[in-house]
């Protein structure tokens, strides 16, 4: 391969971009949960959940 350094830089940029996208998505999901996630946190426990020991 004549231009291996270009390929290495391209892969590095793609890895950093993917890491950034995942990090932003995790932060967004944590600070702004969607409706079903909000409901799971606020719903009352069922009788079965109380019986688990």
PQR file with spaces between the fields and no chain letter, atoms N, CA, C, O and H, PARSE charges and radii, in Angstrom:
ATOM       1  N    UNK     1       0.836   -1.180    0.000 -0.4000 1.5000
ATOM       2  CA   UNK     1       0.000    0.000    0.000 -0.0000 2.0000
ATOM       3  C    UNK     1       0.881    1.243    0.000  0.5500 1.7000
ATOM       4  O    UNK     1       1.819    1.357    0.789 -0.5500 1.4000
ATOM       5  N    UNK     2       0.576    2.134   -0.863 -0.4000 1.5000
ATOM       6  CA   UNK     2       1.385    3.341   -0.989 -0.0000 2.0000
ATOM       7  C    UNK     2       1.026    4.384    0.056  0.5500 1.7000
ATOM       8  O    UNK     2       1.892    5.134    0.505 -0.5500 1.4000
ATOM       9  H    UNK     2      -0.186    2.042   -1.504  0.4000 1.0000
ATOM      10  N    UNK     3      -0.235    4.439    0.446 -0.4000 1.5000
ATOM      11  CA   UNK     3      -0.690    5.510    1.334 -0.0000 2.0000
ATOM      12  C    UNK     3      -1.285    4.948    2.625  0.5500 1.7000
ATOM      13  O    UNK     3      -2.430    5.240    2.969 -0.5500 1.4000
ATOM      14  H    UNK     3      -0.939    3.830    0.081  0.4000 1.0000
ATOM      15  N    UNK     4      -0.514    4.159    3.317 -0.4000 1.5000
ATOM      16  CA   UNK     4      -0.998    3.549    4.554 -0.0000 2.0000
ATOM      17  C    UNK     4      -1.232    4.608    5.631  0.5500 1.7000
ATOM      18  O    UNK     4      -2.131    4.462    6.459 -0.5500 1.4000
ATOM      19  H    UNK     4       0.417    3.922    3.037  0.4000 1.0000
ATOM      20  N    UNK     5      -0.431    5.667    5.624 -0.4000 1.5000
ATOM      21  CA   UNK     5      -0.610    6.705    6.641 -0.0000 2.0000
ATOM      22  C    UNK     5      -1.966    7.405    6.493  0.5500 1.7000
ATOM      23  O    UNK     5      -2.575    7.794    7.490 -0.5500 1.4000
ATOM      24  H    UNK     5       0.299    5.786    4.951  0.4000 1.0000
ATOM      25  N    UNK     6      -2.432    7.563    5.268 -0.4000 1.5000
ATOM      26  CA   UNK     6      -3.748    8.178    5.060 -0.0000 2.0000
ATOM      27  C    UNK     6      -4.853    7.284    5.602  0.5500 1.7000
ATOM      28  O    UNK     6      -5.806    7.757    6.220 -0.5500 1.4000
ATOM      29  H    UNK     6      -1.938    7.247    4.458  0.4000 1.0000
ATOM      30  N    UNK     7      -4.712    5.996    5.363 -0.4000 1.5000
ATOM      31  CA   UNK     7      -5.703    5.053    5.852 -0.0000 2.0000
ATOM      32  C    UNK     7      -5.726    5.050    7.381  0.5500 1.7000
ATOM      33  O    UNK     7      -6.798    5.018    7.986 -0.5500 1.4000
ATOM      34  H    UNK     7      -3.937    5.611    4.861  0.4000 1.0000
ATOM      35  N    UNK     8      -4.568    5.084    7.996 -0.4000 1.5000
ATOM      36  CA   UNK     8      -4.493    5.124    9.458 -0.0000 2.0000
ATOM      37  C    UNK     8      -5.172    6.372   10.011  0.5500 1.7000
ATOM      38  O    UNK     8      -5.902    6.292   10.999 -0.5500 1.4000
ATOM      39  H    UNK     8      -3.697    5.111    7.505  0.4000 1.0000
ATOM      40  N    UNK     9      -4.941    7.516    9.391 -0.4000 1.5000
ATOM      41  CA   UNK     9      -5.576    8.764    9.838 -0.0000 2.0000
ATOM      42  C    UNK     9      -7.086    8.714    9.656  0.5500 1.7000
ATOM      43  O    UNK     9      -7.838    9.180   10.512 -0.5500 1.4000
ATOM      44  H    UNK     9      -4.348    7.581    8.589  0.4000 1.0000
ATOM      45  N    UNK    10      -7.525    8.146    8.534 -0.4000 1.5000
ATOM      46  CA   UNK    10      -8.962    8.025    8.284 -0.0000 2.0000
ATOM      47  C    UNK    10      -9.620    7.147    9.343  0.5500 1.7000
ATOM      48  O    UNK    10     -10.679    7.495    9.866 -0.5500 1.4000
ATOM      49  H    UNK    10      -6.914    7.767    7.839  0.4000 1.0000
ATOM      50  N    UNK    11      -9.005    6.020    9.659 -0.4000 1.5000
ATOM      51  CA   UNK    11      -9.555    5.129   10.675 -0.0000 2.0000
ATOM      52  C    UNK    11      -9.565    5.822   12.032  0.5500 1.7000
ATOM      53  O    UNK    11     -10.536    5.691   12.777 -0.5500 1.4000
ATOM      54  H    UNK    11      -8.145    5.737    9.234  0.4000 1.0000
ATOM      55  N    UNK    12      -8.521    6.548   12.366 -0.4000 1.5000
ATOM      56  CA   UNK    12      -8.467    7.278   13.625 -0.0000 2.0000
ATOM      57  C    UNK    12      -9.594    8.301   13.711  0.5500 1.7000
ATOM      58  O    UNK    12     -10.255    8.413   14.743 -0.5500 1.4000
ATOM      59  H    UNK    12      -7.732    6.655   11.761  0.4000 1.0000
ATOM      60  N    UNK    13      -9.811    9.037   12.646 -0.4000 1.5000
ATOM      61  CA   UNK    13     -10.883   10.040   12.629 -0.0000 2.0000
ATOM      62  C    UNK    13     -12.241    9.372   12.775  0.5500 1.7000
ATOM      63  O    UNK    13     -13.108    9.882   13.486 -0.5500 1.4000
ATOM      64  H    UNK    13      -9.274    8.946   11.807  0.4000 1.0000
ATOM      65  N    UNK    14     -12.439    8.234   12.109 -0.4000 1.5000
ATOM      66  CA   UNK    14     -13.711    7.529   12.203 -0.0000 2.0000
ATOM      67  C    UNK    14     -13.939    6.993   13.615  0.5500 1.7000
ATOM      68  O    UNK    14     -15.065    7.034   14.111 -0.5500 1.4000
ATOM      69  H    UNK    14     -11.735    7.820   11.532  0.4000 1.0000
ATOM      70  N    UNK    15     -12.902    6.495   14.262 -0.4000 1.5000
ATOM      71  CA   UNK    15     -13.031    5.989   15.630 -0.0000 2.0000
ATOM      72  C    UNK    15     -13.363    7.126   16.585  0.5500 1.7000
ATOM      73  O    UNK    15     -14.234    6.981   17.444 -0.5500 1.4000
ATOM      74  H    UNK    15     -11.988    6.461   13.859  0.4000 1.0000
ATOM      75  N    UNK    16     -12.689    8.237   16.445 -0.4000 1.5000
ATOM      76  CA   UNK    16     -12.977    9.383   17.314 -0.0000 2.0000
ATOM      77  C    UNK    16     -14.391    9.913   17.095  0.5500 1.7000
ATOM      78  O    UNK    16     -15.072   10.282   18.052 -0.5500 1.4000
ATOM      79  H    UNK    16     -11.983    8.355   15.748  0.4000 1.0000
ATOM      80  N    UNK    17     -14.829    9.952   15.850 -0.4000 1.5000
ATOM      81  CA   UNK    17     -16.185   10.418   15.558 -0.0000 2.0000
ATOM      82  C    UNK    17     -17.231    9.475   16.154  0.5500 1.7000
ATOM      83  O    UNK    17     -18.236    9.930   16.702 -0.5500 1.4000
ATOM      84  H    UNK    17     -14.276    9.652   15.073  0.4000 1.0000
ATOM      85  N    UNK    18     -17.001    8.175   16.049 -0.4000 1.5000
ATOM      86  CA   UNK    18     -17.934    7.208   16.613 -0.0000 2.0000
ATOM      87  C    UNK    18     -17.969    7.309   18.132  0.5500 1.7000
ATOM      88  O    UNK    18     -19.039    7.238   18.736 -0.5500 1.4000
ATOM      89  H    UNK    18     -16.185    7.806   15.604  0.4000 1.0000
ATOM      90  N    UNK    19     -16.816    7.472   18.744 -0.4000 1.5000
ATOM      91  CA   UNK    19     -16.743    7.633   20.196 -0.0000 2.0000
ATOM      92  C    UNK    19     -17.514    8.879   20.628  0.5500 1.7000
ATOM      93  O    UNK    19     -18.264    8.839   21.603 -0.5500 1.4000
ATOM      94  H    UNK    19     -15.946    7.530   18.253  0.4000 1.0000
ATOM      95  N    UNK    20     -17.335    9.962   19.920 -0.4000 1.5000
ATOM      96  CA   UNK    20     -18.024   11.205   20.241 -0.0000 2.0000
ATOM      97  C    UNK    20     -19.537   11.035   20.102  0.5500 1.7000
ATOM      98  O    UNK    20     -20.290   11.502   20.957 -0.5500 1.4000
ATOM      99  H    UNK    20     -16.725    9.995   19.128  0.4000 1.0000
ATOM     100  N    UNK    21     -19.988   10.375   19.039 -0.4000 1.5000
ATOM     101  CA   UNK    21     -21.422   10.168   18.832 -0.0000 2.0000
ATOM     102  C    UNK    21     -22.030    9.319   19.940  0.5500 1.7000
ATOM     103  O    UNK    21     -23.117    9.626   20.430 -0.5500 1.4000
ATOM     104  H    UNK    21     -19.376    9.995   18.344  0.4000 1.0000
ATOM     105  N    UNK    22     -21.345    8.264   20.335 -0.4000 1.5000
ATOM     106  CA   UNK    22     -21.857    7.411   21.401 -0.0000 2.0000
ATOM     107  C    UNK    22     -21.907    8.179   22.711  0.5500 1.7000
ATOM     108  O    UNK    22     -22.881    8.077   23.457 -0.5500 1.4000
ATOM     109  H    UNK    22     -20.463    8.015   19.937  0.4000 1.0000
ATOM     110  N    UNK    23     -20.870    8.941   22.992 -0.4000 1.5000
ATOM     111  CA   UNK    23     -20.830    9.717   24.239 -0.0000 2.0000
ATOM     112  C    UNK    23     -21.963   10.742   24.294  0.5500 1.7000
ATOM     113  O    UNK    23     -22.613   10.888   25.329 -0.5500 1.4000
ATOM     114  H    UNK    23     -20.079    9.023   22.386  0.4000 1.0000
ATOM     115  N    UNK    24     -22.202   11.443   23.206 -0.4000 1.5000
ATOM     116  CA   UNK    24     -23.281   12.428   23.148 -0.0000 2.0000
ATOM     117  C    UNK    24     -24.634   11.736   23.307  0.5500 1.7000
ATOM     118  O    UNK    24     -25.521   12.250   23.989 -0.5500 1.4000
ATOM     119  H    UNK    24     -21.674   11.324   22.365  0.4000 1.0000
ATOM     120  N    UNK    25     -24.790   10.572   22.678 -0.4000 1.5000
ATOM     121  CA   UNK    25     -26.040    9.822   22.803 -0.0000 2.0000
ATOM     122  C    UNK    25     -26.297    9.360   24.227  0.5500 1.7000
ATOM     123  O    UNK    25     -27.433    9.411   24.698 -0.5500 1.4000
ATOM     124  H    UNK    25     -24.070   10.155   22.125  0.4000 1.0000
ATOM     125  N    UNK    26     -25.257    8.911   24.918 -0.4000 1.5000
ATOM     126  CA   UNK    26     -25.412    8.483   26.308 -0.0000 2.0000
ATOM     127  C    UNK    26     -25.789    9.664   27.192  0.5500 1.7000
ATOM     128  O    UNK    26     -26.680    9.546   28.034 -0.5500 1.4000
ATOM     129  H    UNK    26     -24.334    8.870   24.535  0.4000 1.0000
ATOM     130  N    UNK    27     -25.133   10.783   27.013 -0.4000 1.5000
ATOM     131  CA   UNK    27     -25.472   11.971   27.800 -0.0000 2.0000
ATOM     132  C    UNK    27     -26.901   12.416   27.529  0.5500 1.7000
ATOM     133  O    UNK    27     -27.628   12.778   28.454 -0.5500 1.4000
ATOM     134  H    UNK    27     -24.410   10.878   26.329  0.4000 1.0000
ATOM     135  N    UNK    28     -27.299   12.391   26.282 -0.4000 1.5000
ATOM     136  CA   UNK    28     -28.655   12.801   25.916 -0.0000 2.0000
ATOM     137  C    UNK    28     -29.681   11.859   26.547  0.5500 1.7000
ATOM     138  O    UNK    28     -30.701   12.319   27.062 -0.5500 1.4000
ATOM     139  H    UNK    28     -26.709   12.096   25.530  0.4000 1.0000
ATOM     140  N    UNK    29     -29.430   10.566   26.515 -0.4000 1.5000
ATOM     141  CA   UNK    29     -30.358    9.602   27.109 -0.0000 2.0000
ATOM     142  C    UNK    29     -30.428    9.761   28.623  0.5500 1.7000
ATOM     143  O    UNK    29     -31.486    9.548   29.216 -0.5500 1.4000
ATOM     144  H    UNK    29     -28.602   10.193   26.097  0.4000 1.0000
ATOM     145  N    UNK    30     -29.331   10.130   29.249 -0.4000 1.5000
ATOM     146  CA   UNK    30     -29.317   10.293   30.702 -0.0000 2.0000
ATOM     147  C    UNK    30     -30.071   11.545   31.129  0.5500 1.7000
ATOM     148  O    UNK    30     -30.874   11.496   32.060 -0.5500 1.4000
ATOM     149  H    UNK    30     -28.472   10.303   28.768  0.4000 1.0000
ATOM     150  N    UNK    31     -29.821   12.662   30.459 -0.4000 1.5000
ATOM     151  CA   UNK    31     -30.414   13.928   30.871 -0.0000 2.0000
ATOM     152  C    UNK    31     -31.805   14.167   30.307  0.5500 1.7000
ATOM     153  O    UNK    31     -32.582   14.921   30.893 -0.5500 1.4000
ATOM     154  H    UNK    31     -29.168   12.701   29.702  0.4000 1.0000
ATOM     155  N    UNK    32     -32.138   13.545   29.187 -0.4000 1.5000
ATOM     156  CA   UNK    32     -33.442   13.735   28.553 -0.0000 2.0000
ATOM     157  C    UNK    32     -34.062   12.376   28.220  0.5500 1.7000
ATOM     158  O    UNK    32     -34.106   12.004   27.047 -0.5500 1.4000
ATOM     159  H    UNK    32     -31.507   12.932   28.710  0.4000 1.0000
ATOM     160  N    UNK    33     -34.545   11.622   29.220 -0.4000 1.5000
ATOM     161  CA   UNK    33     -35.132   10.311   28.927 -0.0000 2.0000
ATOM     162  C    UNK    33     -36.445   10.461   28.164  0.5500 1.7000
ATOM     163  O    UNK    33     -37.162   11.449   28.322 -0.5500 1.4000
ATOM     164  H    UNK    33     -34.509   11.925   30.173  0.4000 1.0000
ATOM     165  N    UNK    34     -36.744    9.467   27.337 -0.4000 1.5000
ATOM     166  CA   UNK    34     -38.002    9.519   26.597 -0.0000 2.0000
ATOM     167  C    UNK    34     -39.146    9.058   27.499  0.5500 1.7000
ATOM     168  O    UNK    34     -38.903    8.646   28.633 -0.5500 1.4000
ATOM     169  H    UNK    34     -36.161    8.664   27.208  0.4000 1.0000
ATOM     170  N    UNK    35     -40.365    9.119   27.022 -0.4000 1.5000
ATOM     171  CA   UNK    35     -41.547    8.869   27.849 -0.0000 2.0000
ATOM     172  C    UNK    35     -41.541    7.476   28.499  0.5500 1.7000
ATOM     173  O    UNK    35     -41.788    7.395   29.702 -0.5500 1.4000
ATOM     174  H    UNK    35     -40.561    9.454   26.100  0.4000 1.0000
ATOM     175  N    UNK    36     -41.275    6.382   27.782 -0.4000 1.5000
ATOM     176  CA   UNK    36     -41.282    5.078   28.453 -0.0000 2.0000
ATOM     177  C    UNK    36     -40.219    4.971   29.558  0.5500 1.7000
ATOM     178  O    UNK    36     -40.466    4.328   30.578 -0.5500 1.4000
ATOM     179  H    UNK    36     -41.074    6.448   26.805  0.4000 1.0000
ATOM     180  N    UNK    37     -39.066    5.576   29.379 -0.4000 1.5000
ATOM     181  CA   UNK    37     -38.042    5.535   30.418 -0.0000 2.0000
ATOM     182  C    UNK    37     -38.482    6.324   31.643  0.5500 1.7000
ATOM     183  O    UNK    37     -38.205    5.917   32.771 -0.5500 1.4000
ATOM     184  H    UNK    37     -38.865    6.099   28.550  0.4000 1.0000
ATOM     185  N    UNK    38     -39.155    7.431   31.441 -0.4000 1.5000
ATOM     186  CA   UNK    38     -39.664    8.214   32.566 -0.0000 2.0000
ATOM     187  C    UNK    38     -40.705    7.409   33.336  0.5500 1.7000
ATOM     188  O    UNK    38     -40.713    7.415   34.567 -0.5500 1.4000
ATOM     189  H    UNK    38     -39.380    7.762   30.525  0.4000 1.0000
ATOM     190  N    UNK    39     -41.585    6.714   32.612 -0.4000 1.5000
ATOM     191  CA   UNK    39     -42.644    5.946   33.254 -0.0000 2.0000
ATOM     192  C    UNK    39     -42.085    4.780   34.068  0.5500 1.7000
ATOM     193  O    UNK    39     -42.637    4.451   35.118 -0.5500 1.4000
ATOM     194  H    UNK    39     -41.579    6.709   31.612  0.4000 1.0000
ATOM     195  N    UNK    40     -41.017    4.157   33.616 -0.4000 1.5000
ATOM     196  CA   UNK    40     -40.421    3.049   34.345 -0.0000 2.0000
ATOM     197  C    UNK    40     -39.869    3.515   35.687  0.5500 1.7000
ATOM     198  O    UNK    40     -39.940    2.777   36.670 -0.5500 1.4000
ATOM     199  H    UNK    40     -40.568    4.424   32.763  0.4000 1.0000
ATOM     200  N    UNK    41     -39.332    4.703   35.744 -0.4000 1.5000
ATOM     201  CA   UNK    41     -38.755    5.212   36.978 -0.0000 2.0000
ATOM     202  C    UNK    41     -39.826    5.620   37.989  0.5500 1.7000
ATOM     203  O    UNK    41     -39.587    5.575   39.196 -0.5500 1.4000
ATOM     204  H    UNK    41     -39.274    5.302   34.945  0.4000 1.0000
ATOM     205  N    UNK    42     -41.000    6.016   37.503 -0.4000 1.5000
ATOM     206  CA   UNK    42     -42.020    6.559   38.399 -0.0000 2.0000
ATOM     207  C    UNK    42     -43.150    5.588   38.701  0.5500 1.7000
ATOM     208  O    UNK    42     -44.000    5.890   39.538 -0.5500 1.4000
ATOM     209  H    UNK    42     -41.193    6.052   36.523  0.4000 1.0000
ATOM     210  N    UNK    43     -43.187    4.424   38.044 -0.4000 1.5000
ATOM     211  CA   UNK    43     -44.305    3.513   38.295 -0.0000 2.0000
ATOM     212  C    UNK    43     -44.152    2.842   39.658  0.5500 1.7000
ATOM     213  O    UNK    43     -43.046    2.702   40.181 -0.5500 1.4000
ATOM     214  H    UNK    43     -42.497    4.179   37.364  0.4000 1.0000
ATOM     215  N    UNK    44     -45.278    2.433   40.216 -0.4000 1.5000
ATOM     216  CA   UNK    44     -45.276    1.780   41.513 -0.0000 2.0000
ATOM     217  C    UNK    44     -44.837    0.328   41.363  0.5500 1.7000
ATOM     218  O    UNK    44     -45.117   -0.297   40.340 -0.5500 1.4000
ATOM     219  H    UNK    44     -46.176    2.546   39.792  0.4000 1.0000
ATOM     220  N    UNK    45     -44.157   -0.216   42.362 -0.4000 1.5000
ATOM     221  CA   UNK    45     -43.767   -1.630   42.284 -0.0000 2.0000
ATOM     222  C    UNK    45     -44.991   -2.536   42.418  0.5500 1.7000
ATOM     223  O    UNK    45     -45.949   -2.201   43.115 -0.5500 1.4000
ATOM     224  H    UNK    45     -43.929    0.292   43.193  0.4000 1.0000
ATOM     225  N    UNK    46     -44.948   -3.672   41.750 -0.4000 1.5000
ATOM     226  CA   UNK    46     -46.044   -4.628   41.822 -0.0000 2.0000
ATOM     227  C    UNK    46     -45.866   -5.525   43.043  0.5500 1.7000
ATOM     228  O    UNK    46     -44.841   -5.470   43.723 -0.5500 1.4000
ATOM     229  H    UNK    46     -44.169   -3.944   41.184  0.4000 1.0000
ATOM     230  N    UNK    47     -46.879   -6.353   43.312 -0.4000 1.5000
ATOM     231  CA   UNK    47     -46.820   -7.263   44.453 -0.0000 2.0000
ATOM     232  C    UNK    47     -45.674   -8.247   44.292  0.5500 1.7000
ATOM     233  O    UNK    47     -45.032   -8.612   45.277 -0.5500 1.4000
ATOM     234  H    UNK    47     -47.712   -6.397   42.760  0.4000 1.0000
ATOM     235  N    UNK    48     -45.405   -8.685   43.061 -0.4000 1.5000
ATOM     236  CA   UNK    48     -44.313   -9.634   42.834 -0.0000 2.0000
ATOM     237  C    UNK    48     -42.954   -9.025   43.164  0.5500 1.7000
ATOM     238  O    UNK    48     -42.059   -9.710   43.660 -0.5500 1.4000
ATOM     239  H    UNK    48     -45.926   -8.388   42.260  0.4000 1.0000
ATOM     240  N    UNK    49     -42.815   -7.759   42.888 -0.4000 1.5000
ATOM     241  CA   UNK    49     -41.543   -7.099   43.179 -0.0000 2.0000
ATOM     242  C    UNK    49     -41.313   -6.977   44.683  0.5500 1.7000
ATOM     243  O    UNK    49     -40.168   -6.986   45.135 -0.5500 1.4000
ATOM     244  H    UNK    49     -43.542   -7.203   42.485  0.4000 1.0000
ATOM     245  N    UNK    50     -42.394   -6.863   45.465 -0.4000 1.5000
ATOM     246  CA   UNK    50     -42.237   -6.814   46.910 -0.0000 2.0000
ATOM     247  C    UNK    50     -41.873   -8.195   47.472  0.5500 1.7000
ATOM     248  O    UNK    50     -41.174   -8.289   48.481 -0.5500 1.4000
ATOM     249  H    UNK    50     -43.324   -6.856   45.098  0.4000 1.0000
ATOM     250  N    UNK    51     -42.342   -9.260   46.824 -0.4000 1.5000
ATOM     251  CA   UNK    51     -42.113  -10.601   47.334 -0.0000 2.0000
ATOM     252  C    UNK    51     -40.701  -11.102   47.057  0.5500 1.7000
ATOM     253  O    UNK    51     -40.260  -12.050   47.707 -0.5500 1.4000
ATOM     254  H    UNK    51     -42.910   -9.184   46.004  0.4000 1.0000
ATOM     255  N    UNK    52     -39.978  -10.501   46.119 -0.4000 1.5000
ATOM     256  CA   UNK    52     -38.623  -10.940   45.798 -0.0000 2.0000
ATOM     257  C    UNK    52     -37.715  -10.661   46.979  0.5500 1.7000
ATOM     258  O    UNK    52     -37.680   -9.549   47.507 -0.5500 1.4000
ATOM     259  H    UNK    52     -40.336   -9.731   45.592  0.4000 1.0000
ATOM     260  N    UNK    53     -36.977  -11.689   47.389 -0.4000 1.5000
ATOM     261  CA   UNK    53     -36.015  -11.512   48.493 -0.0000 2.0000
ATOM     262  C    UNK    53     -34.690  -12.101   48.143  0.5500 1.7000
ATOM     263  O    UNK    53     -33.759  -12.048   48.946 -0.5500 1.4000
ATOM     264  H    UNK    53     -37.004  -12.592   46.960  0.4000 1.0000
